[in-house]
Amino acid sequence: MGQRPNIAPGAWLVLSPFALGYADRAARVWIDVITGAAIAGLAVWSAVSTGQIASSAETPDGGDPRRRPVPGTRSGTLSS
């Protein structure tokens, strides 16, 4: 589970100025949005780099979960 829980606090920081009603204070909004985006971004990066979340570059089919290898073919897909 590791870094996944860190994504939620980052997202909350991005949304909190609007949810809590202080979106009219620009400095506080920008601090929360930038900090929240950094926390969420680093959590996603950390989860991908440790293998907790698979990136599309690491999957043999390009990340499309609907593509499955076709048995008996070399490339895993049917050719016309």
PDB file of N, CA, C and O in Angstrom:
ATOM      1  N   MET A   1       0.829  -1.180   0.000  1.00  0.00           N
ATOM      2  CA  MET A   1       0.000   0.000   0.000  1.00  0.00           C
ATOM      3  C   MET A   1       0.878   1.249   0.000  1.00  0.00           C
ATOM      4  O   MET A   1       0.577   2.169  -0.760  1.00  0.00           O
ATOM      5  N   GLY A   2       1.899   1.341   0.767  1.00  0.00           N
ATOM      6  CA  GLY A   2       2.941   2.358   0.728  1.00  0.00           C
ATOM      7  C   GLY A   2       2.549   3.793   0.431  1.00  0.00           C
ATOM      8  O   GLY A   2       2.027   4.491   1.300  1.00  0.00           O
ATOM      9  N   GLN A   3       2.799   4.237  -0.799  1.00  0.00           N
ATOM     10  CA  GLN A   3       2.644   5.643  -1.164  1.00  0.00           C
ATOM     11  C   GLN A   3       1.230   6.023  -1.588  1.00  0.00           C
ATOM     12  O   GLN A   3       0.926   7.211  -1.692  1.00  0.00           O
ATOM     13  N   ARG A   4       0.373   5.065  -1.832  1.00  0.00           N
ATOM     14  CA  ARG A   4      -0.982   5.392  -2.278  1.00  0.00           C
ATOM     15  C   ARG A   4      -1.734   6.299  -1.311  1.00  0.00           C
ATOM     16  O   ARG A   4      -2.419   7.215  -1.767  1.00  0.00           O
ATOM     17  N   PRO A   5      -1.640   6.090   0.001  1.00  0.00           N
ATOM     18  CA  PRO A   5      -2.362   6.988   0.910  1.00  0.00           C
ATOM     19  C   PRO A   5      -1.889   8.443   0.833  1.00  0.00           C
ATOM     20  O   PRO A   5      -2.639   9.339   1.220  1.00  0.00           O
ATOM     21  N   ASN A   6      -0.680   8.706   0.350  1.00  0.00           N
ATOM     22  CA  ASN A   6      -0.185  10.071   0.249  1.00  0.00           C
ATOM     23  C   ASN A   6      -0.827  10.849  -0.885  1.00  0.00           C
ATOM     24  O   ASN A   6      -0.745  12.077  -0.913  1.00  0.00           O
ATOM     25  N   ILE A   7      -1.459  10.164  -1.811  1.00  0.00           N
ATOM     26  CA  ILE A   7      -2.129  10.842  -2.913  1.00  0.00           C
ATOM     27  C   ILE A   7      -3.353  11.595  -2.400  1.00  0.00           C
ATOM     28  O   ILE A   7      -3.627  12.707  -2.852  1.00  0.00           O
ATOM     29  N   ALA A   8      -4.082  11.014  -1.475  1.00  0.00           N
ATOM     30  CA  ALA A   8      -5.310  11.631  -0.945  1.00  0.00           C
ATOM     31  C   ALA A   8      -5.041  12.961  -0.225  1.00  0.00           C
ATOM     32  O   ALA A   8      -5.747  13.932  -0.498  1.00  0.00           O
ATOM     33  N   PRO A   9      -4.056  13.051   0.679  1.00  0.00           N
ATOM     34  CA  PRO A   9      -3.803  14.359   1.297  1.00  0.00           C
ATOM     35  C   PRO A   9      -3.361  15.414   0.284  1.00  0.00           C
ATOM     36  O   PRO A   9      -3.693  16.590   0.426  1.00  0.00           O
ATOM     37  N   GLY A  10      -2.621  14.998  -0.727  1.00  0.00           N
ATOM     38  CA  GLY A  10      -2.221  15.945  -1.767  1.00  0.00           C
ATOM     39  C   GLY A  10      -3.427  16.470  -2.522  1.00  0.00           C
ATOM     40  O   GLY A  10      -3.536  17.668  -2.783  1.00  0.00           O
ATOM     41  N   ALA A  11      -4.328  15.569  -2.870  1.00  0.00           N
ATOM     42  CA  ALA A  11      -5.550  15.984  -3.560  1.00  0.00           C
ATOM     43  C   ALA A  11      -6.409  16.870  -2.666  1.00  0.00           C
ATOM     44  O   ALA A  11      -7.016  17.832  -3.138  1.00  0.00           O
ATOM     45  N   TRP A  12      -6.461  16.549  -1.378  1.00  0.00           N
ATOM     46  CA  TRP A  12      -7.238  17.374  -0.453  1.00  0.00           C
ATOM     47  C   TRP A  12      -6.674  18.793  -0.373  1.00  0.00           C
ATOM     48  O   TRP A  12      -7.438  19.758  -0.340  1.00  0.00           O
ATOM     49  N   LEU A  13      -5.361  18.928  -0.343  1.00  0.00           N
ATOM     50  CA  LEU A  13      -4.761  20.260  -0.305  1.00  0.00           C
ATOM     51  C   LEU A  13      -5.118  21.068  -1.550  1.00  0.00           C
ATOM     52  O   LEU A  13      -5.341  22.276  -1.465  1.00  0.00           O
ATOM     53  N   VAL A  14      -5.173  20.412  -2.694  1.00  0.00           N
ATOM     54  CA  VAL A  14      -5.536  21.116  -3.923  1.00  0.00           C
ATOM     55  C   VAL A  14      -6.989  21.587  -3.855  1.00  0.00           C
ATOM     56  O   VAL A  14      -7.299  22.694  -4.295  1.00  0.00           O
ATOM     57  N   LEU A  15      -7.868  20.768  -3.316  1.00  0.00           N
ATOM     58  CA  LEU A  15      -9.303  21.079  -3.300  1.00  0.00           C
ATOM     59  C   LEU A  15      -9.764  21.861  -2.077  1.00  0.00           C
ATOM     60  O   LEU A  15     -10.838  22.462  -2.105  1.00  0.00           O
ATOM     61  N   SER A  16      -8.984  21.867  -1.014  1.00  0.00           N
ATOM     62  CA  SER A  16      -9.434  22.460   0.244  1.00  0.00           C
ATOM     63  C   SER A  16      -9.790  23.953   0.185  1.00  0.00           C
ATOM     64  O   SER A  16     -10.733  24.355   0.866  1.00  0.00           O
ATOM     65  N   PRO A  17      -9.098  24.789  -0.583  1.00  0.00           N
ATOM     66  CA  PRO A  17      -9.514  26.193  -0.606  1.00  0.00           C
ATOM     67  C   PRO A  17     -10.947  26.375  -1.092  1.00  0.00           C
ATOM     68  O   PRO A  17     -11.658  27.271  -0.637  1.00  0.00           O
ATOM     69  N   PHE A  18     -11.356  25.534  -2.003  1.00  0.00           N
ATOM     70  CA  PHE A  18     -12.703  25.641  -2.564  1.00  0.00           C
ATOM     71  C   PHE A  18     -13.724  24.961  -1.659  1.00  0.00           C
ATOM     72  O   PHE A  18     -14.851  25.436  -1.518  1.00  0.00           O
ATOM     73  N   ALA A  19     -13.330  23.855  -1.051  1.00  0.00           N
ATOM     74  CA  ALA A  19     -14.241  23.124  -0.167  1.00  0.00           C
ATOM     75  C   ALA A  19     -14.459  23.856   1.154  1.00  0.00           C
ATOM     76  O   ALA A  19     -15.550  23.807   1.723  1.00  0.00           O
ATOM     77  N   LEU A  20     -13.431  24.529   1.634  1.00  0.00           N
ATOM     78  CA  LEU A  20     -13.536  25.206   2.933  1.00  0.00           C
ATOM     79  C   LEU A  20     -13.840  26.691   2.814  1.00  0.00           C
ATOM     80  O   LEU A  20     -13.992  27.370   3.829  1.00  0.00           O
ATOM     81  N   GLY A  21     -13.932  27.203   1.605  1.00  0.00           N
ATOM     82  CA  GLY A  21     -14.399  28.564   1.394  1.00  0.00           C
ATOM     83  C   GLY A  21     -13.382  29.678   1.557  1.00  0.00           C
ATOM     84  O   GLY A  21     -13.759  30.811   1.855  1.00  0.00           O
ATOM     85  N   TYR A  22     -12.123  29.392   1.373  1.00  0.00           N
ATOM     86  CA  TYR A  22     -11.152  30.493   1.427  1.00  0.00           C
ATOM     87  C   TYR A  22     -10.454  30.694   0.082  1.00  0.00           C
ATOM     88  O   TYR A  22      -9.289  31.087   0.025  1.00  0.00           O
ATOM     89  N   ALA A  23     -11.181  30.420  -0.989  1.00  0.00           N
ATOM     90  CA  ALA A  23     -10.637  30.570  -2.341  1.00  0.00           C
ATOM     91  C   ALA A  23     -10.425  32.028  -2.720  1.00  0.00           C
ATOM     92  O   ALA A  23      -9.779  32.315  -3.728  1.00  0.00           O
ATOM     93  N   ASP A  24     -10.958  32.953  -1.930  1.00  0.00           N
ATOM     94  CA  ASP A  24     -10.776  34.371  -2.238  1.00  0.00           C
ATOM     95  C   ASP A  24      -9.425  34.905  -1.744  1.00  0.00           C
ATOM     96  O   ASP A  24      -9.082  36.052  -2.030  1.00  0.00           O
ATOM     97  N   ARG A  25      -8.673  34.116  -1.028  1.00  0.00           N
ATOM     98  CA  ARG A  25      -7.347  34.520  -0.534  1.00  0.00           C
ATOM     99  C   ARG A  25      -6.288  33.865  -1.412  1.00  0.00           C
ATOM    100  O   ARG A  25      -5.891  32.722  -1.184  1.00  0.00           O
ATOM    101  N   ALA A  26      -5.842  34.603  -2.411  1.00  0.00           N
ATOM    102  CA  ALA A  26      -4.996  34.052  -3.470  1.00  0.00           C
ATOM    103  C   ALA A  26      -3.715  33.405  -2.951  1.00  0.00           C
ATOM    104  O   ALA A  26      -3.347  32.327  -3.417  1.00  0.00           O
ATOM    105  N   ALA A  27      -3.038  34.024  -2.015  1.00  0.00           N
ATOM    106  CA  ALA A  27      -1.760  33.472  -1.539  1.00  0.00           C
ATOM    107  C   ALA A  27      -1.968  32.112  -0.880  1.00  0.00           C
ATOM    108  O   ALA A  27      -1.199  31.182  -1.125  1.00  0.00           O
ATOM    109  N   ARG A  28      -2.986  31.990  -0.057  1.00  0.00           N
ATOM    110  CA  ARG A  28      -3.256  30.710   0.598  1.00  0.00           C
ATOM    111  C   ARG A  28      -3.662  29.645  -0.411  1.00  0.00           C
ATOM    112  O   ARG A  28      -3.276  28.483  -0.287  1.00  0.00           O
ATOM    113  N   VAL A  29      -4.437  30.046  -1.403  1.00  0.00           N
ATOM    114  CA  VAL A  29      -4.869  29.096  -2.433  1.00  0.00           C
ATOM    115  C   VAL A  29      -3.661  28.555  -3.178  1.00  0.00           C
ATOM    116  O   VAL A  29      -3.523  27.342  -3.337  1.00  0.00           O
ATOM    117  N   TRP A  30      -2.778  29.446  -3.640  1.00  0.00           N
ATOM    118  CA  TRP A  30      -1.618  28.995  -4.406  1.00  0.00           C
ATOM    119  C   TRP A  30      -0.690  28.123  -3.580  1.00  0.00           C
ATOM    120  O   TRP A  30      -0.151  27.142  -4.093  1.00  0.00           O
ATOM    121  N   ILE A  31      -0.494  28.456  -2.324  1.00  0.00           N
ATOM    122  CA  ILE A  31       0.353  27.624  -1.461  1.00  0.00           C
ATOM    123  C   ILE A  31      -0.230  26.224  -1.344  1.00  0.00           C
ATOM    124  O   ILE A  31       0.495  25.237  -1.471  1.00  0.00           O
ATOM    125  N   ASP A  32      -1.543  26.129  -1.102  1.00  0.00           N
ATOM    126  CA  ASP A  32      -2.176  24.822  -0.961  1.00  0.00           C
ATOM    127  C   ASP A  32      -2.181  24.041  -2.279  1.00  0.00           C
ATOM    128  O   ASP A  32      -1.933  22.835  -2.284  1.00  0.00           O
ATOM    129  N   VAL A  33      -2.457  24.709  -3.376  1.00  0.00           N
ATOM    130  CA  VAL A  33      -2.516  24.027  -4.665  1.00  0.00           C
ATOM    131  C   VAL A  33      -1.128  23.510  -5.059  1.00  0.00           C
ATOM    132  O   VAL A  33      -0.994  22.361  -5.480  1.00  0.00           O
ATOM    133  N   ILE A  34      -0.114  24.336  -4.929  1.00  0.00           N
ATOM    134  CA  ILE A  34       1.254  23.919  -5.312  1.00  0.00           C
ATOM    135  C   ILE A  34       1.765  22.819  -4.386  1.00  0.00           C
ATOM    136  O   ILE A  34       2.351  21.841  -4.849  1.00  0.00           O
ATOM    137  N   THR A  35       1.548  22.972  -3.090  1.00  0.00           N
ATOM    138  CA  THR A  35       1.991  21.952  -2.135  1.00  0.00           C
ATOM    139  C   THR A  35       1.247  20.644  -2.358  1.00  0.00           C
ATOM    140  O   THR A  35       1.853  19.573  -2.368  1.00  0.00           O
ATOM    141  N   GLY A  36      -0.067  20.732  -2.535  1.00  0.00           N
ATOM    142  CA  GLY A  36      -0.865  19.528  -2.767  1.00  0.00           C
ATOM    143  C   GLY A  36      -0.484  18.814  -4.045  1.00  0.00           C
ATOM    144  O   GLY A  36      -0.393  17.587  -4.069  1.00  0.00           O
ATOM    145  N   ALA A  37      -0.258  19.572  -5.112  1.00  0.00           N
ATOM    146  CA  ALA A  37       0.148  18.962  -6.380  1.00  0.00           C
ATOM    147  C   ALA A  37       1.517  18.294  -6.240  1.00  0.00           C
ATOM    148  O   ALA A  37       1.747  17.223  -6.800  1.00  0.00           O
ATOM    149  N   ALA A  38       2.411  18.918  -5.503  1.00  0.00           N
ATOM    150  CA  ALA A  38       3.741  18.325  -5.291  1.00  0.00           C
ATOM    151  C   ALA A  38       3.640  17.030  -4.481  1.00  0.00           C
ATOM    152  O   ALA A  38       4.286  16.039  -4.822  1.00  0.00           O
ATOM    153  N   ILE A  39       2.843  17.027  -3.422  1.00  0.00           N
ATOM    154  CA  ILE A  39       2.688  15.821  -2.604  1.00  0.00           C
ATOM    155  C   ILE A  39       2.063  14.695  -3.414  1.00  0.00           C
ATOM    156  O   ILE A  39       2.559  13.569  -3.391  1.00  0.00           O
ATOM    157  N   ALA A  40       0.986  14.984  -4.124  1.00  0.00           N
ATOM    158  CA  ALA A  40       0.321  13.955  -4.924  1.00  0.00           C
ATOM    159  C   ALA A  40       1.227  13.467  -6.054  1.00  0.00           C
ATOM    160  O   ALA A  40       1.301  12.268  -6.321  1.00  0.00           O
ATOM    161  N   GLY A  41       1.913  14.393  -6.711  1.00  0.00           N
ATOM    162  CA  GLY A  41       2.809  14.012  -7.798  1.00  0.00           C
ATOM    163  C   GLY A  41       3.959  13.145  -7.329  1.00  0.00           C
ATOM    164  O   GLY A  41       4.295  12.153  -7.976  1.00  0.00           O
ATOM    165  N   LEU A  42       4.562  13.508  -6.212  1.00  0.00           N
ATOM    166  CA  LEU A  42       5.657  12.702  -5.668  1.00  0.00           C
ATOM    167  C   LEU A  42       5.162  11.343  -5.187  1.00  0.00           C
ATOM    168  O   LEU A  42       5.877  10.349  -5.309  1.00  0.00           O
ATOM    169  N   ALA A  43       3.951  11.286  -4.644  1.00  0.00           N
ATOM    170  CA  ALA A  43       3.390  10.006  -4.209  1.00  0.00           C
ATOM    171  C   ALA A  43       3.153   9.092  -5.402  1.00  0.00           C
ATOM    172  O   ALA A  43       3.438   7.896  -5.331  1.00  0.00           O
ATOM    173  N   VAL A  44       2.635   9.641  -6.500  1.00  0.00           N
ATOM    174  CA  VAL A  44       2.419   8.837  -7.706  1.00  0.00           C
ATOM    175  C   VAL A  44       3.758   8.385  -8.272  1.00  0.00           C
ATOM    176  O   VAL A  44       3.916   7.216  -8.624  1.00  0.00           O
ATOM    177  N   TRP A  45       4.719   9.291  -8.363  1.00  0.00           N
ATOM    178  CA  TRP A  45       6.045   8.942  -8.873  1.00  0.00           C
ATOM    179  C   TRP A  45       6.681   7.842  -8.028  1.00  0.00           C
ATOM    180  O   TRP A  45       7.251   6.893  -8.566  1.00  0.00           O
ATOM    181  N   SER A  46       6.584   7.968  -6.710  1.00  0.00           N
ATOM    182  CA  SER A  46       7.166   6.982  -5.814  1.00  0.00           C
ATOM    183  C   SER A  46       6.477   5.624  -5.964  1.00  0.00           C
ATOM    184  O   SER A  46       7.139   4.587  -5.968  1.00  0.00           O
ATOM    185  N   ALA A  47       5.156   5.632  -6.086  1.00  0.00           N
ATOM    186  CA  ALA A  47       4.422   4.376  -6.242  1.00  0.00           C
ATOM    187  C   ALA A  47       4.757   3.696  -7.566  1.00  0.00           C
ATOM    188  O   ALA A  47       4.870   2.472  -7.621  1.00  0.00           O
ATOM    189  N   VAL A  48       4.916   4.477  -8.632  1.00  0.00           N
ATOM    190  CA  VAL A  48       5.278   3.900  -9.935  1.00  0.00           C
ATOM    191  C   VAL A  48       6.706   3.374  -9.898  1.00  0.00           C
ATOM    192  O   VAL A  48       6.976   2.286 -10.406  1.00  0.00           O
ATOM    193  N   SER A  49       7.618   4.127  -9.306  1.00  0.00           N
ATOM    194  CA  SER A  49       9.021   3.710  -9.311  1.00  0.00           C
ATOM    195  C   SER A  49       9.276   2.496  -8.422  1.00  0.00           C
ATOM    196  O   SER A  49      10.240   1.764  -8.647  1.00  0.00           O
ATOM    197  N   THR A  50       8.434   2.271  -7.421  1.00  0.00           N
ATOM    198  CA  THR A  50       8.593   1.094  -6.561  1.00  0.00           C
ATOM    199  C   THR A  50       7.740  -0.077  -7.011  1.00  0.00           C
ATOM    200  O   THR A  50       7.747  -1.130  -6.375  1.00  0.00           O
ATOM    201  N   GLY A  51       7.001   0.096  -8.110  1.00  0.00           N
ATOM    202  CA  GLY A  51       6.207  -0.993  -8.646  1.00  0.00           C
ATOM    203  C   GLY A  51       4.846  -1.170  -8.012  1.00  0.00           C
ATOM    204  O   GLY A  51       4.165  -2.154  -8.302  1.00  0.00           O
ATOM    205  N   GLN A  52       4.424  -0.251  -7.153  1.00  0.00           N
ATOM    206  CA  GLN A  52       3.117  -0.354  -6.522  1.00  0.00           C
ATOM    207  C   GLN A  52       2.004  -0.013  -7.502  1.00  0.00           C
ATOM    208  O   GLN A  52       0.878  -0.488  -7.354  1.00  0.00           O
ATOM    209  N   ILE A  53       2.312   0.804  -8.496  1.00  0.00           N
ATOM    210  CA  ILE A  53       1.388   1.135  -9.574  1.00  0.00           C
ATOM    211  C   ILE A  53       2.165   0.894 -10.865  1.00  0.00           C
ATOM    212  O   ILE A  53       3.260   1.430 -11.029  1.00  0.00           O
ATOM    213  N   ALA A  54       1.622   0.102 -11.780  1.00  0.00           N
ATOM    214  CA  ALA A  54       2.315  -0.190 -13.033  1.00  0.00           C
ATOM    215  C   ALA A  54       2.165   0.972 -13.991  1.00  0.00           C
ATOM    216  O   ALA A  54       1.065   1.489 -14.186  1.00  0.00           O
ATOM    217  N   SER A  55       3.262   1.380 -14.585  1.00  0.00           N
ATOM    218  CA  SER A  55       3.196   2.413 -15.610  1.00  0.00           C
ATOM    219  C   SER A  55       2.992   1.745 -16.958  1.00  0.00           C
ATOM    220  O   SER A  55       3.324   0.570 -17.115  1.00  0.00           O
ATOM    221  N   SER A  56       2.459   2.459 -17.926  1.00  0.00           N
ATOM    222  CA  SER A  56       2.204   1.875 -19.241  1.00  0.00           C
ATOM    223  C   SER A  56       3.496   1.504 -19.955  1.00  0.00           C
ATOM    224  O   SER A  56       3.484   0.635 -20.827  1.00  0.00           O
ATOM    225  N   ALA A  57       4.601   2.139 -19.608  1.00  0.00           N
ATOM    226  CA  ALA A  57       5.877   1.823 -20.241  1.00  0.00           C
ATOM    227  C   ALA A  57       6.386   0.446 -19.812  1.00  0.00           C
ATOM    228  O   ALA A  57       7.192  -0.160 -20.518  1.00  0.00           O
ATOM    229  N   GLU A  58       5.929  -0.050 -18.671  1.00  0.00           N
ATOM    230  CA  GLU A  58       6.414  -1.321 -18.153  1.00  0.00           C
ATOM    231  C   GLU A  58       5.574  -2.509 -18.596  1.00  0.00           C
ATOM    232  O   GLU A  58       5.984  -3.653 -18.400  1.00  0.00           O
ATOM    233  N   THR A  59       4.416  -2.269 -19.184  1.00  0.00           N
ATOM    234  CA  THR A  59       3.560  -3.370 -19.579  1.00  0.00           C
ATOM    235  C   THR A  59       3.809  -3.711 -21.040  1.00  0.00           C
ATOM    236  O   THR A  59       3.984  -2.806 -21.856  1.00  0.00           O
ATOM    237  N   PRO A  60       3.830  -4.995 -21.392  1.00  0.00           N
ATOM    238  CA  PRO A  60       4.160  -5.379 -22.761  1.00  0.00           C
ATOM    239  C   PRO A  60       3.123  -4.947 -23.790  1.00  0.00           C
ATOM    240  O   PRO A  60       3.446  -4.844 -24.974  1.00  0.00           O
ATOM    241  N   ASP A  61       1.894  -4.693 -23.373  1.00  0.00           N
ATOM    242  CA  ASP A  61       0.847  -4.327 -24.321  1.00  0.00           C
ATOM    243  C   ASP A  61       0.619  -2.819 -24.389  1.00  0.00           C
ATOM    244  O   ASP A  61      -0.383  -2.380 -24.955  1.00  0.00           O
ATOM    245  N   GLY A  62       1.514  -2.025 -23.833  1.00  0.00           N
ATOM    246  CA  GLY A  62       1.379  -0.574 -23.883  1.00  0.00           C
ATOM    247  C   GLY A  62       0.429  -0.021 -22.849  1.00  0.00           C
ATOM    248  O   GLY A  62       0.071   1.154 -22.924  1.00  0.00           O
ATOM    249  N   GLY A  63       0.007  -0.815 -21.890  1.00  0.00           N
ATOM    250  CA  GLY A  63      -0.828  -0.337 -20.807  1.00  0.00           C
ATOM    251  C   GLY A  63      -2.319  -0.475 -21.022  1.00  0.00           C
ATOM    252  O   GLY A  63      -3.096  -0.093 -20.147  1.00  0.00           O
ATOM    253  N   ASP A  64      -2.745  -1.005 -22.147  1.00  0.00           N
ATOM    254  CA  ASP A  64      -4.172  -1.160 -22.398  1.00  0.00           C
ATOM    255  C   ASP A  64      -4.640  -2.458 -21.757  1.00  0.00           C
ATOM    256  O   ASP A  64      -4.277  -3.537 -22.226  1.00  0.00           O
ATOM    257  N   PRO A  65      -5.448  -2.379 -20.681  1.00  0.00           N
ATOM    258  CA  PRO A  65      -5.856  -3.605 -19.986  1.00  0.00           C
ATOM    259  C   PRO A  65      -6.785  -4.483 -20.812  1.00  0.00           C
ATOM    260  O   PRO A  65      -6.989  -5.648 -20.469  1.00  0.00           O
ATOM    261  N   ARG A  66      -7.353  -3.952 -21.893  1.00  0.00           N
ATOM    262  CA  ARG A  66      -8.254  -4.749 -22.726  1.00  0.00           C
ATOM    263  C   ARG A  66      -7.493  -5.640 -23.689  1.00  0.00           C
ATOM    264  O   ARG A  66      -8.041  -6.623 -24.190  1.00  0.00           O
ATOM    265  N   ARG A  67      -6.234  -5.309 -23.956  1.00  0.00           N
ATOM    266  CA  ARG A  67      -5.436  -6.120 -24.884  1.00  0.00           C
ATOM    267  C   ARG A  67      -4.875  -7.318 -24.143  1.00  0.00           C
ATOM    268  O   ARG A  67      -4.202  -7.170 -23.123  1.00  0.00           O
ATOM    269  N   ARG A  68      -5.147  -8.468 -24.643  1.00  0.00           N
ATOM    270  CA  ARG A  68      -4.628  -9.698 -24.069  1.00  0.00           C
ATOM    271  C   ARG A  68      -3.868 -10.443 -25.162  1.00  0.00           C
ATOM    272  O   ARG A  68      -4.233 -10.344 -26.333  1.00  0.00           O
ATOM    273  N   PRO A  69      -2.829 -11.179 -24.808  1.00  0.00           N
ATOM    274  CA  PRO A  69      -2.098 -11.948 -25.810  1.00  0.00           C
ATOM    275  C   PRO A  69      -3.005 -13.006 -26.443  1.00  0.00           C
ATOM    276  O   PRO A  69      -3.824 -13.625 -25.764  1.00  0.00           O
ATOM    277  N   VAL A  70      -2.847 -13.196 -27.724  1.00  0.00           N
ATOM    278  CA  VAL A  70      -3.586 -14.234 -28.442  1.00  0.00           C
ATOM    279  C   VAL A  70      -2.718 -15.472 -28.444  1.00  0.00           C
ATOM    280  O   VAL A  70      -1.600 -15.443 -28.960  1.00  0.00           O
ATOM    281  N   PRO A  71      -3.215 -16.565 -27.871  1.00  0.00           N
ATOM    282  CA  PRO A  71      -2.408 -17.789 -27.818  1.00  0.00           C
ATOM    283  C   PRO A  71      -2.040 -18.266 -29.224  1.00  0.00           C
ATOM    284  O   PRO A  71      -2.854 -18.198 -30.146  1.00  0.00           O
ATOM    285  N   GLY A  72      -0.827 -18.741 -29.373  1.00  0.00           N
ATOM    286  CA  GLY A  72      -0.379 -19.287 -30.639  1.00  0.00           C
ATOM    287  C   GLY A  72       0.187 -18.267 -31.597  1.00  0.00           C
ATOM    288  O   GLY A  72       0.544 -18.621 -32.721  1.00  0.00           O
ATOM    289  N   THR A  73       0.284 -17.001 -31.192  1.00  0.00           N
ATOM    290  CA  THR A  73       0.889 -15.991 -32.063  1.00  0.00           C
ATOM    291  C   THR A  73       2.162 -15.483 -31.417  1.00  0.00           C
ATOM    292  O   THR A  73       2.290 -15.480 -30.193  1.00  0.00           O
ATOM    293  N   ARG A  74       3.080 -15.065 -32.224  1.00  0.00           N
ATOM    294  CA  ARG A  74       4.353 -14.600 -31.722  1.00  0.00           C
ATOM    295  C   ARG A  74       4.246 -13.204 -31.075  1.00  0.00           C
ATOM    296  O   ARG A  74       4.817 -12.967 -30.010  1.00  0.00           O
ATOM    297  N   SER A  75       3.527 -12.302 -31.711  1.00  0.00           N
ATOM    298  CA  SER A  75       3.444 -10.928 -31.199  1.00  0.00           C
ATOM    299  C   SER A  75       2.329 -10.751 -30.180  1.00  0.00           C
ATOM    300  O   SER A  75       2.270  -9.729 -29.495  1.00  0.00           O
ATOM    301  N   GLY A  76       1.452 -11.730 -30.074  1.00  0.00           N
ATOM    302  CA  GLY A  76       0.365 -11.623 -29.121  1.00  0.00           C
ATOM    303  C   GLY A  76      -0.889 -10.992 -29.716  1.00  0.00           C
ATOM    304  O   GLY A  76      -1.907 -10.879 -29.033  1.00  0.00           O
ATOM    305  N   THR A  77      -0.828 -10.580 -30.982  1.00  0.00           N
ATOM    306  CA  THR A  77      -1.998 -10.006 -31.636  1.00  0.00           C
ATOM    307  C   THR A  77      -2.191 -10.682 -32.981  1.00  0.00           C
ATOM    308  O   THR A  77      -1.249 -11.227 -33.556  1.00  0.00           O
ATOM    309  N   LEU A  78      -3.395 -10.642 -33.466  1.00  0.00           N
ATOM    310  CA  LEU A  78      -3.677 -11.214 -34.783  1.00  0.00           C
ATOM    311  C   LEU A  78      -3.276 -10.231 -35.868  1.00  0.00           C
ATOM    312  O   LEU A  78      -3.502  -9.028 -35.733  1.00  0.00           O
ATOM    313  N   SER A  79      -2.692 -10.726 -36.928  1.00  0.00           N
ATOM    314  CA  SER A  79      -2.343  -9.855 -38.067  1.00  0.00           C
ATOM    315  C   SER A  79      -3.271 -10.175 -39.207  1.00  0.00           C
ATOM    316  O   SER A  79      -3.742 -11.304 -39.343  1.00  0.00           O
ATOM    317  N   SER A  80      -3.538  -9.160 -40.044  1.00  0.00           N
ATOM    318  CA  SER A  80      -4.468  -9.370 -41.143  1.00  0.00           C
ATOM    319  C   SER A  80      -3.755  -9.738 -42.422  1.00  0.00           C
ATOM    320  O   SER A  80      -4.400  -9.950 -43.449  1.00  0.00           O
TER     321      SER A  80
END
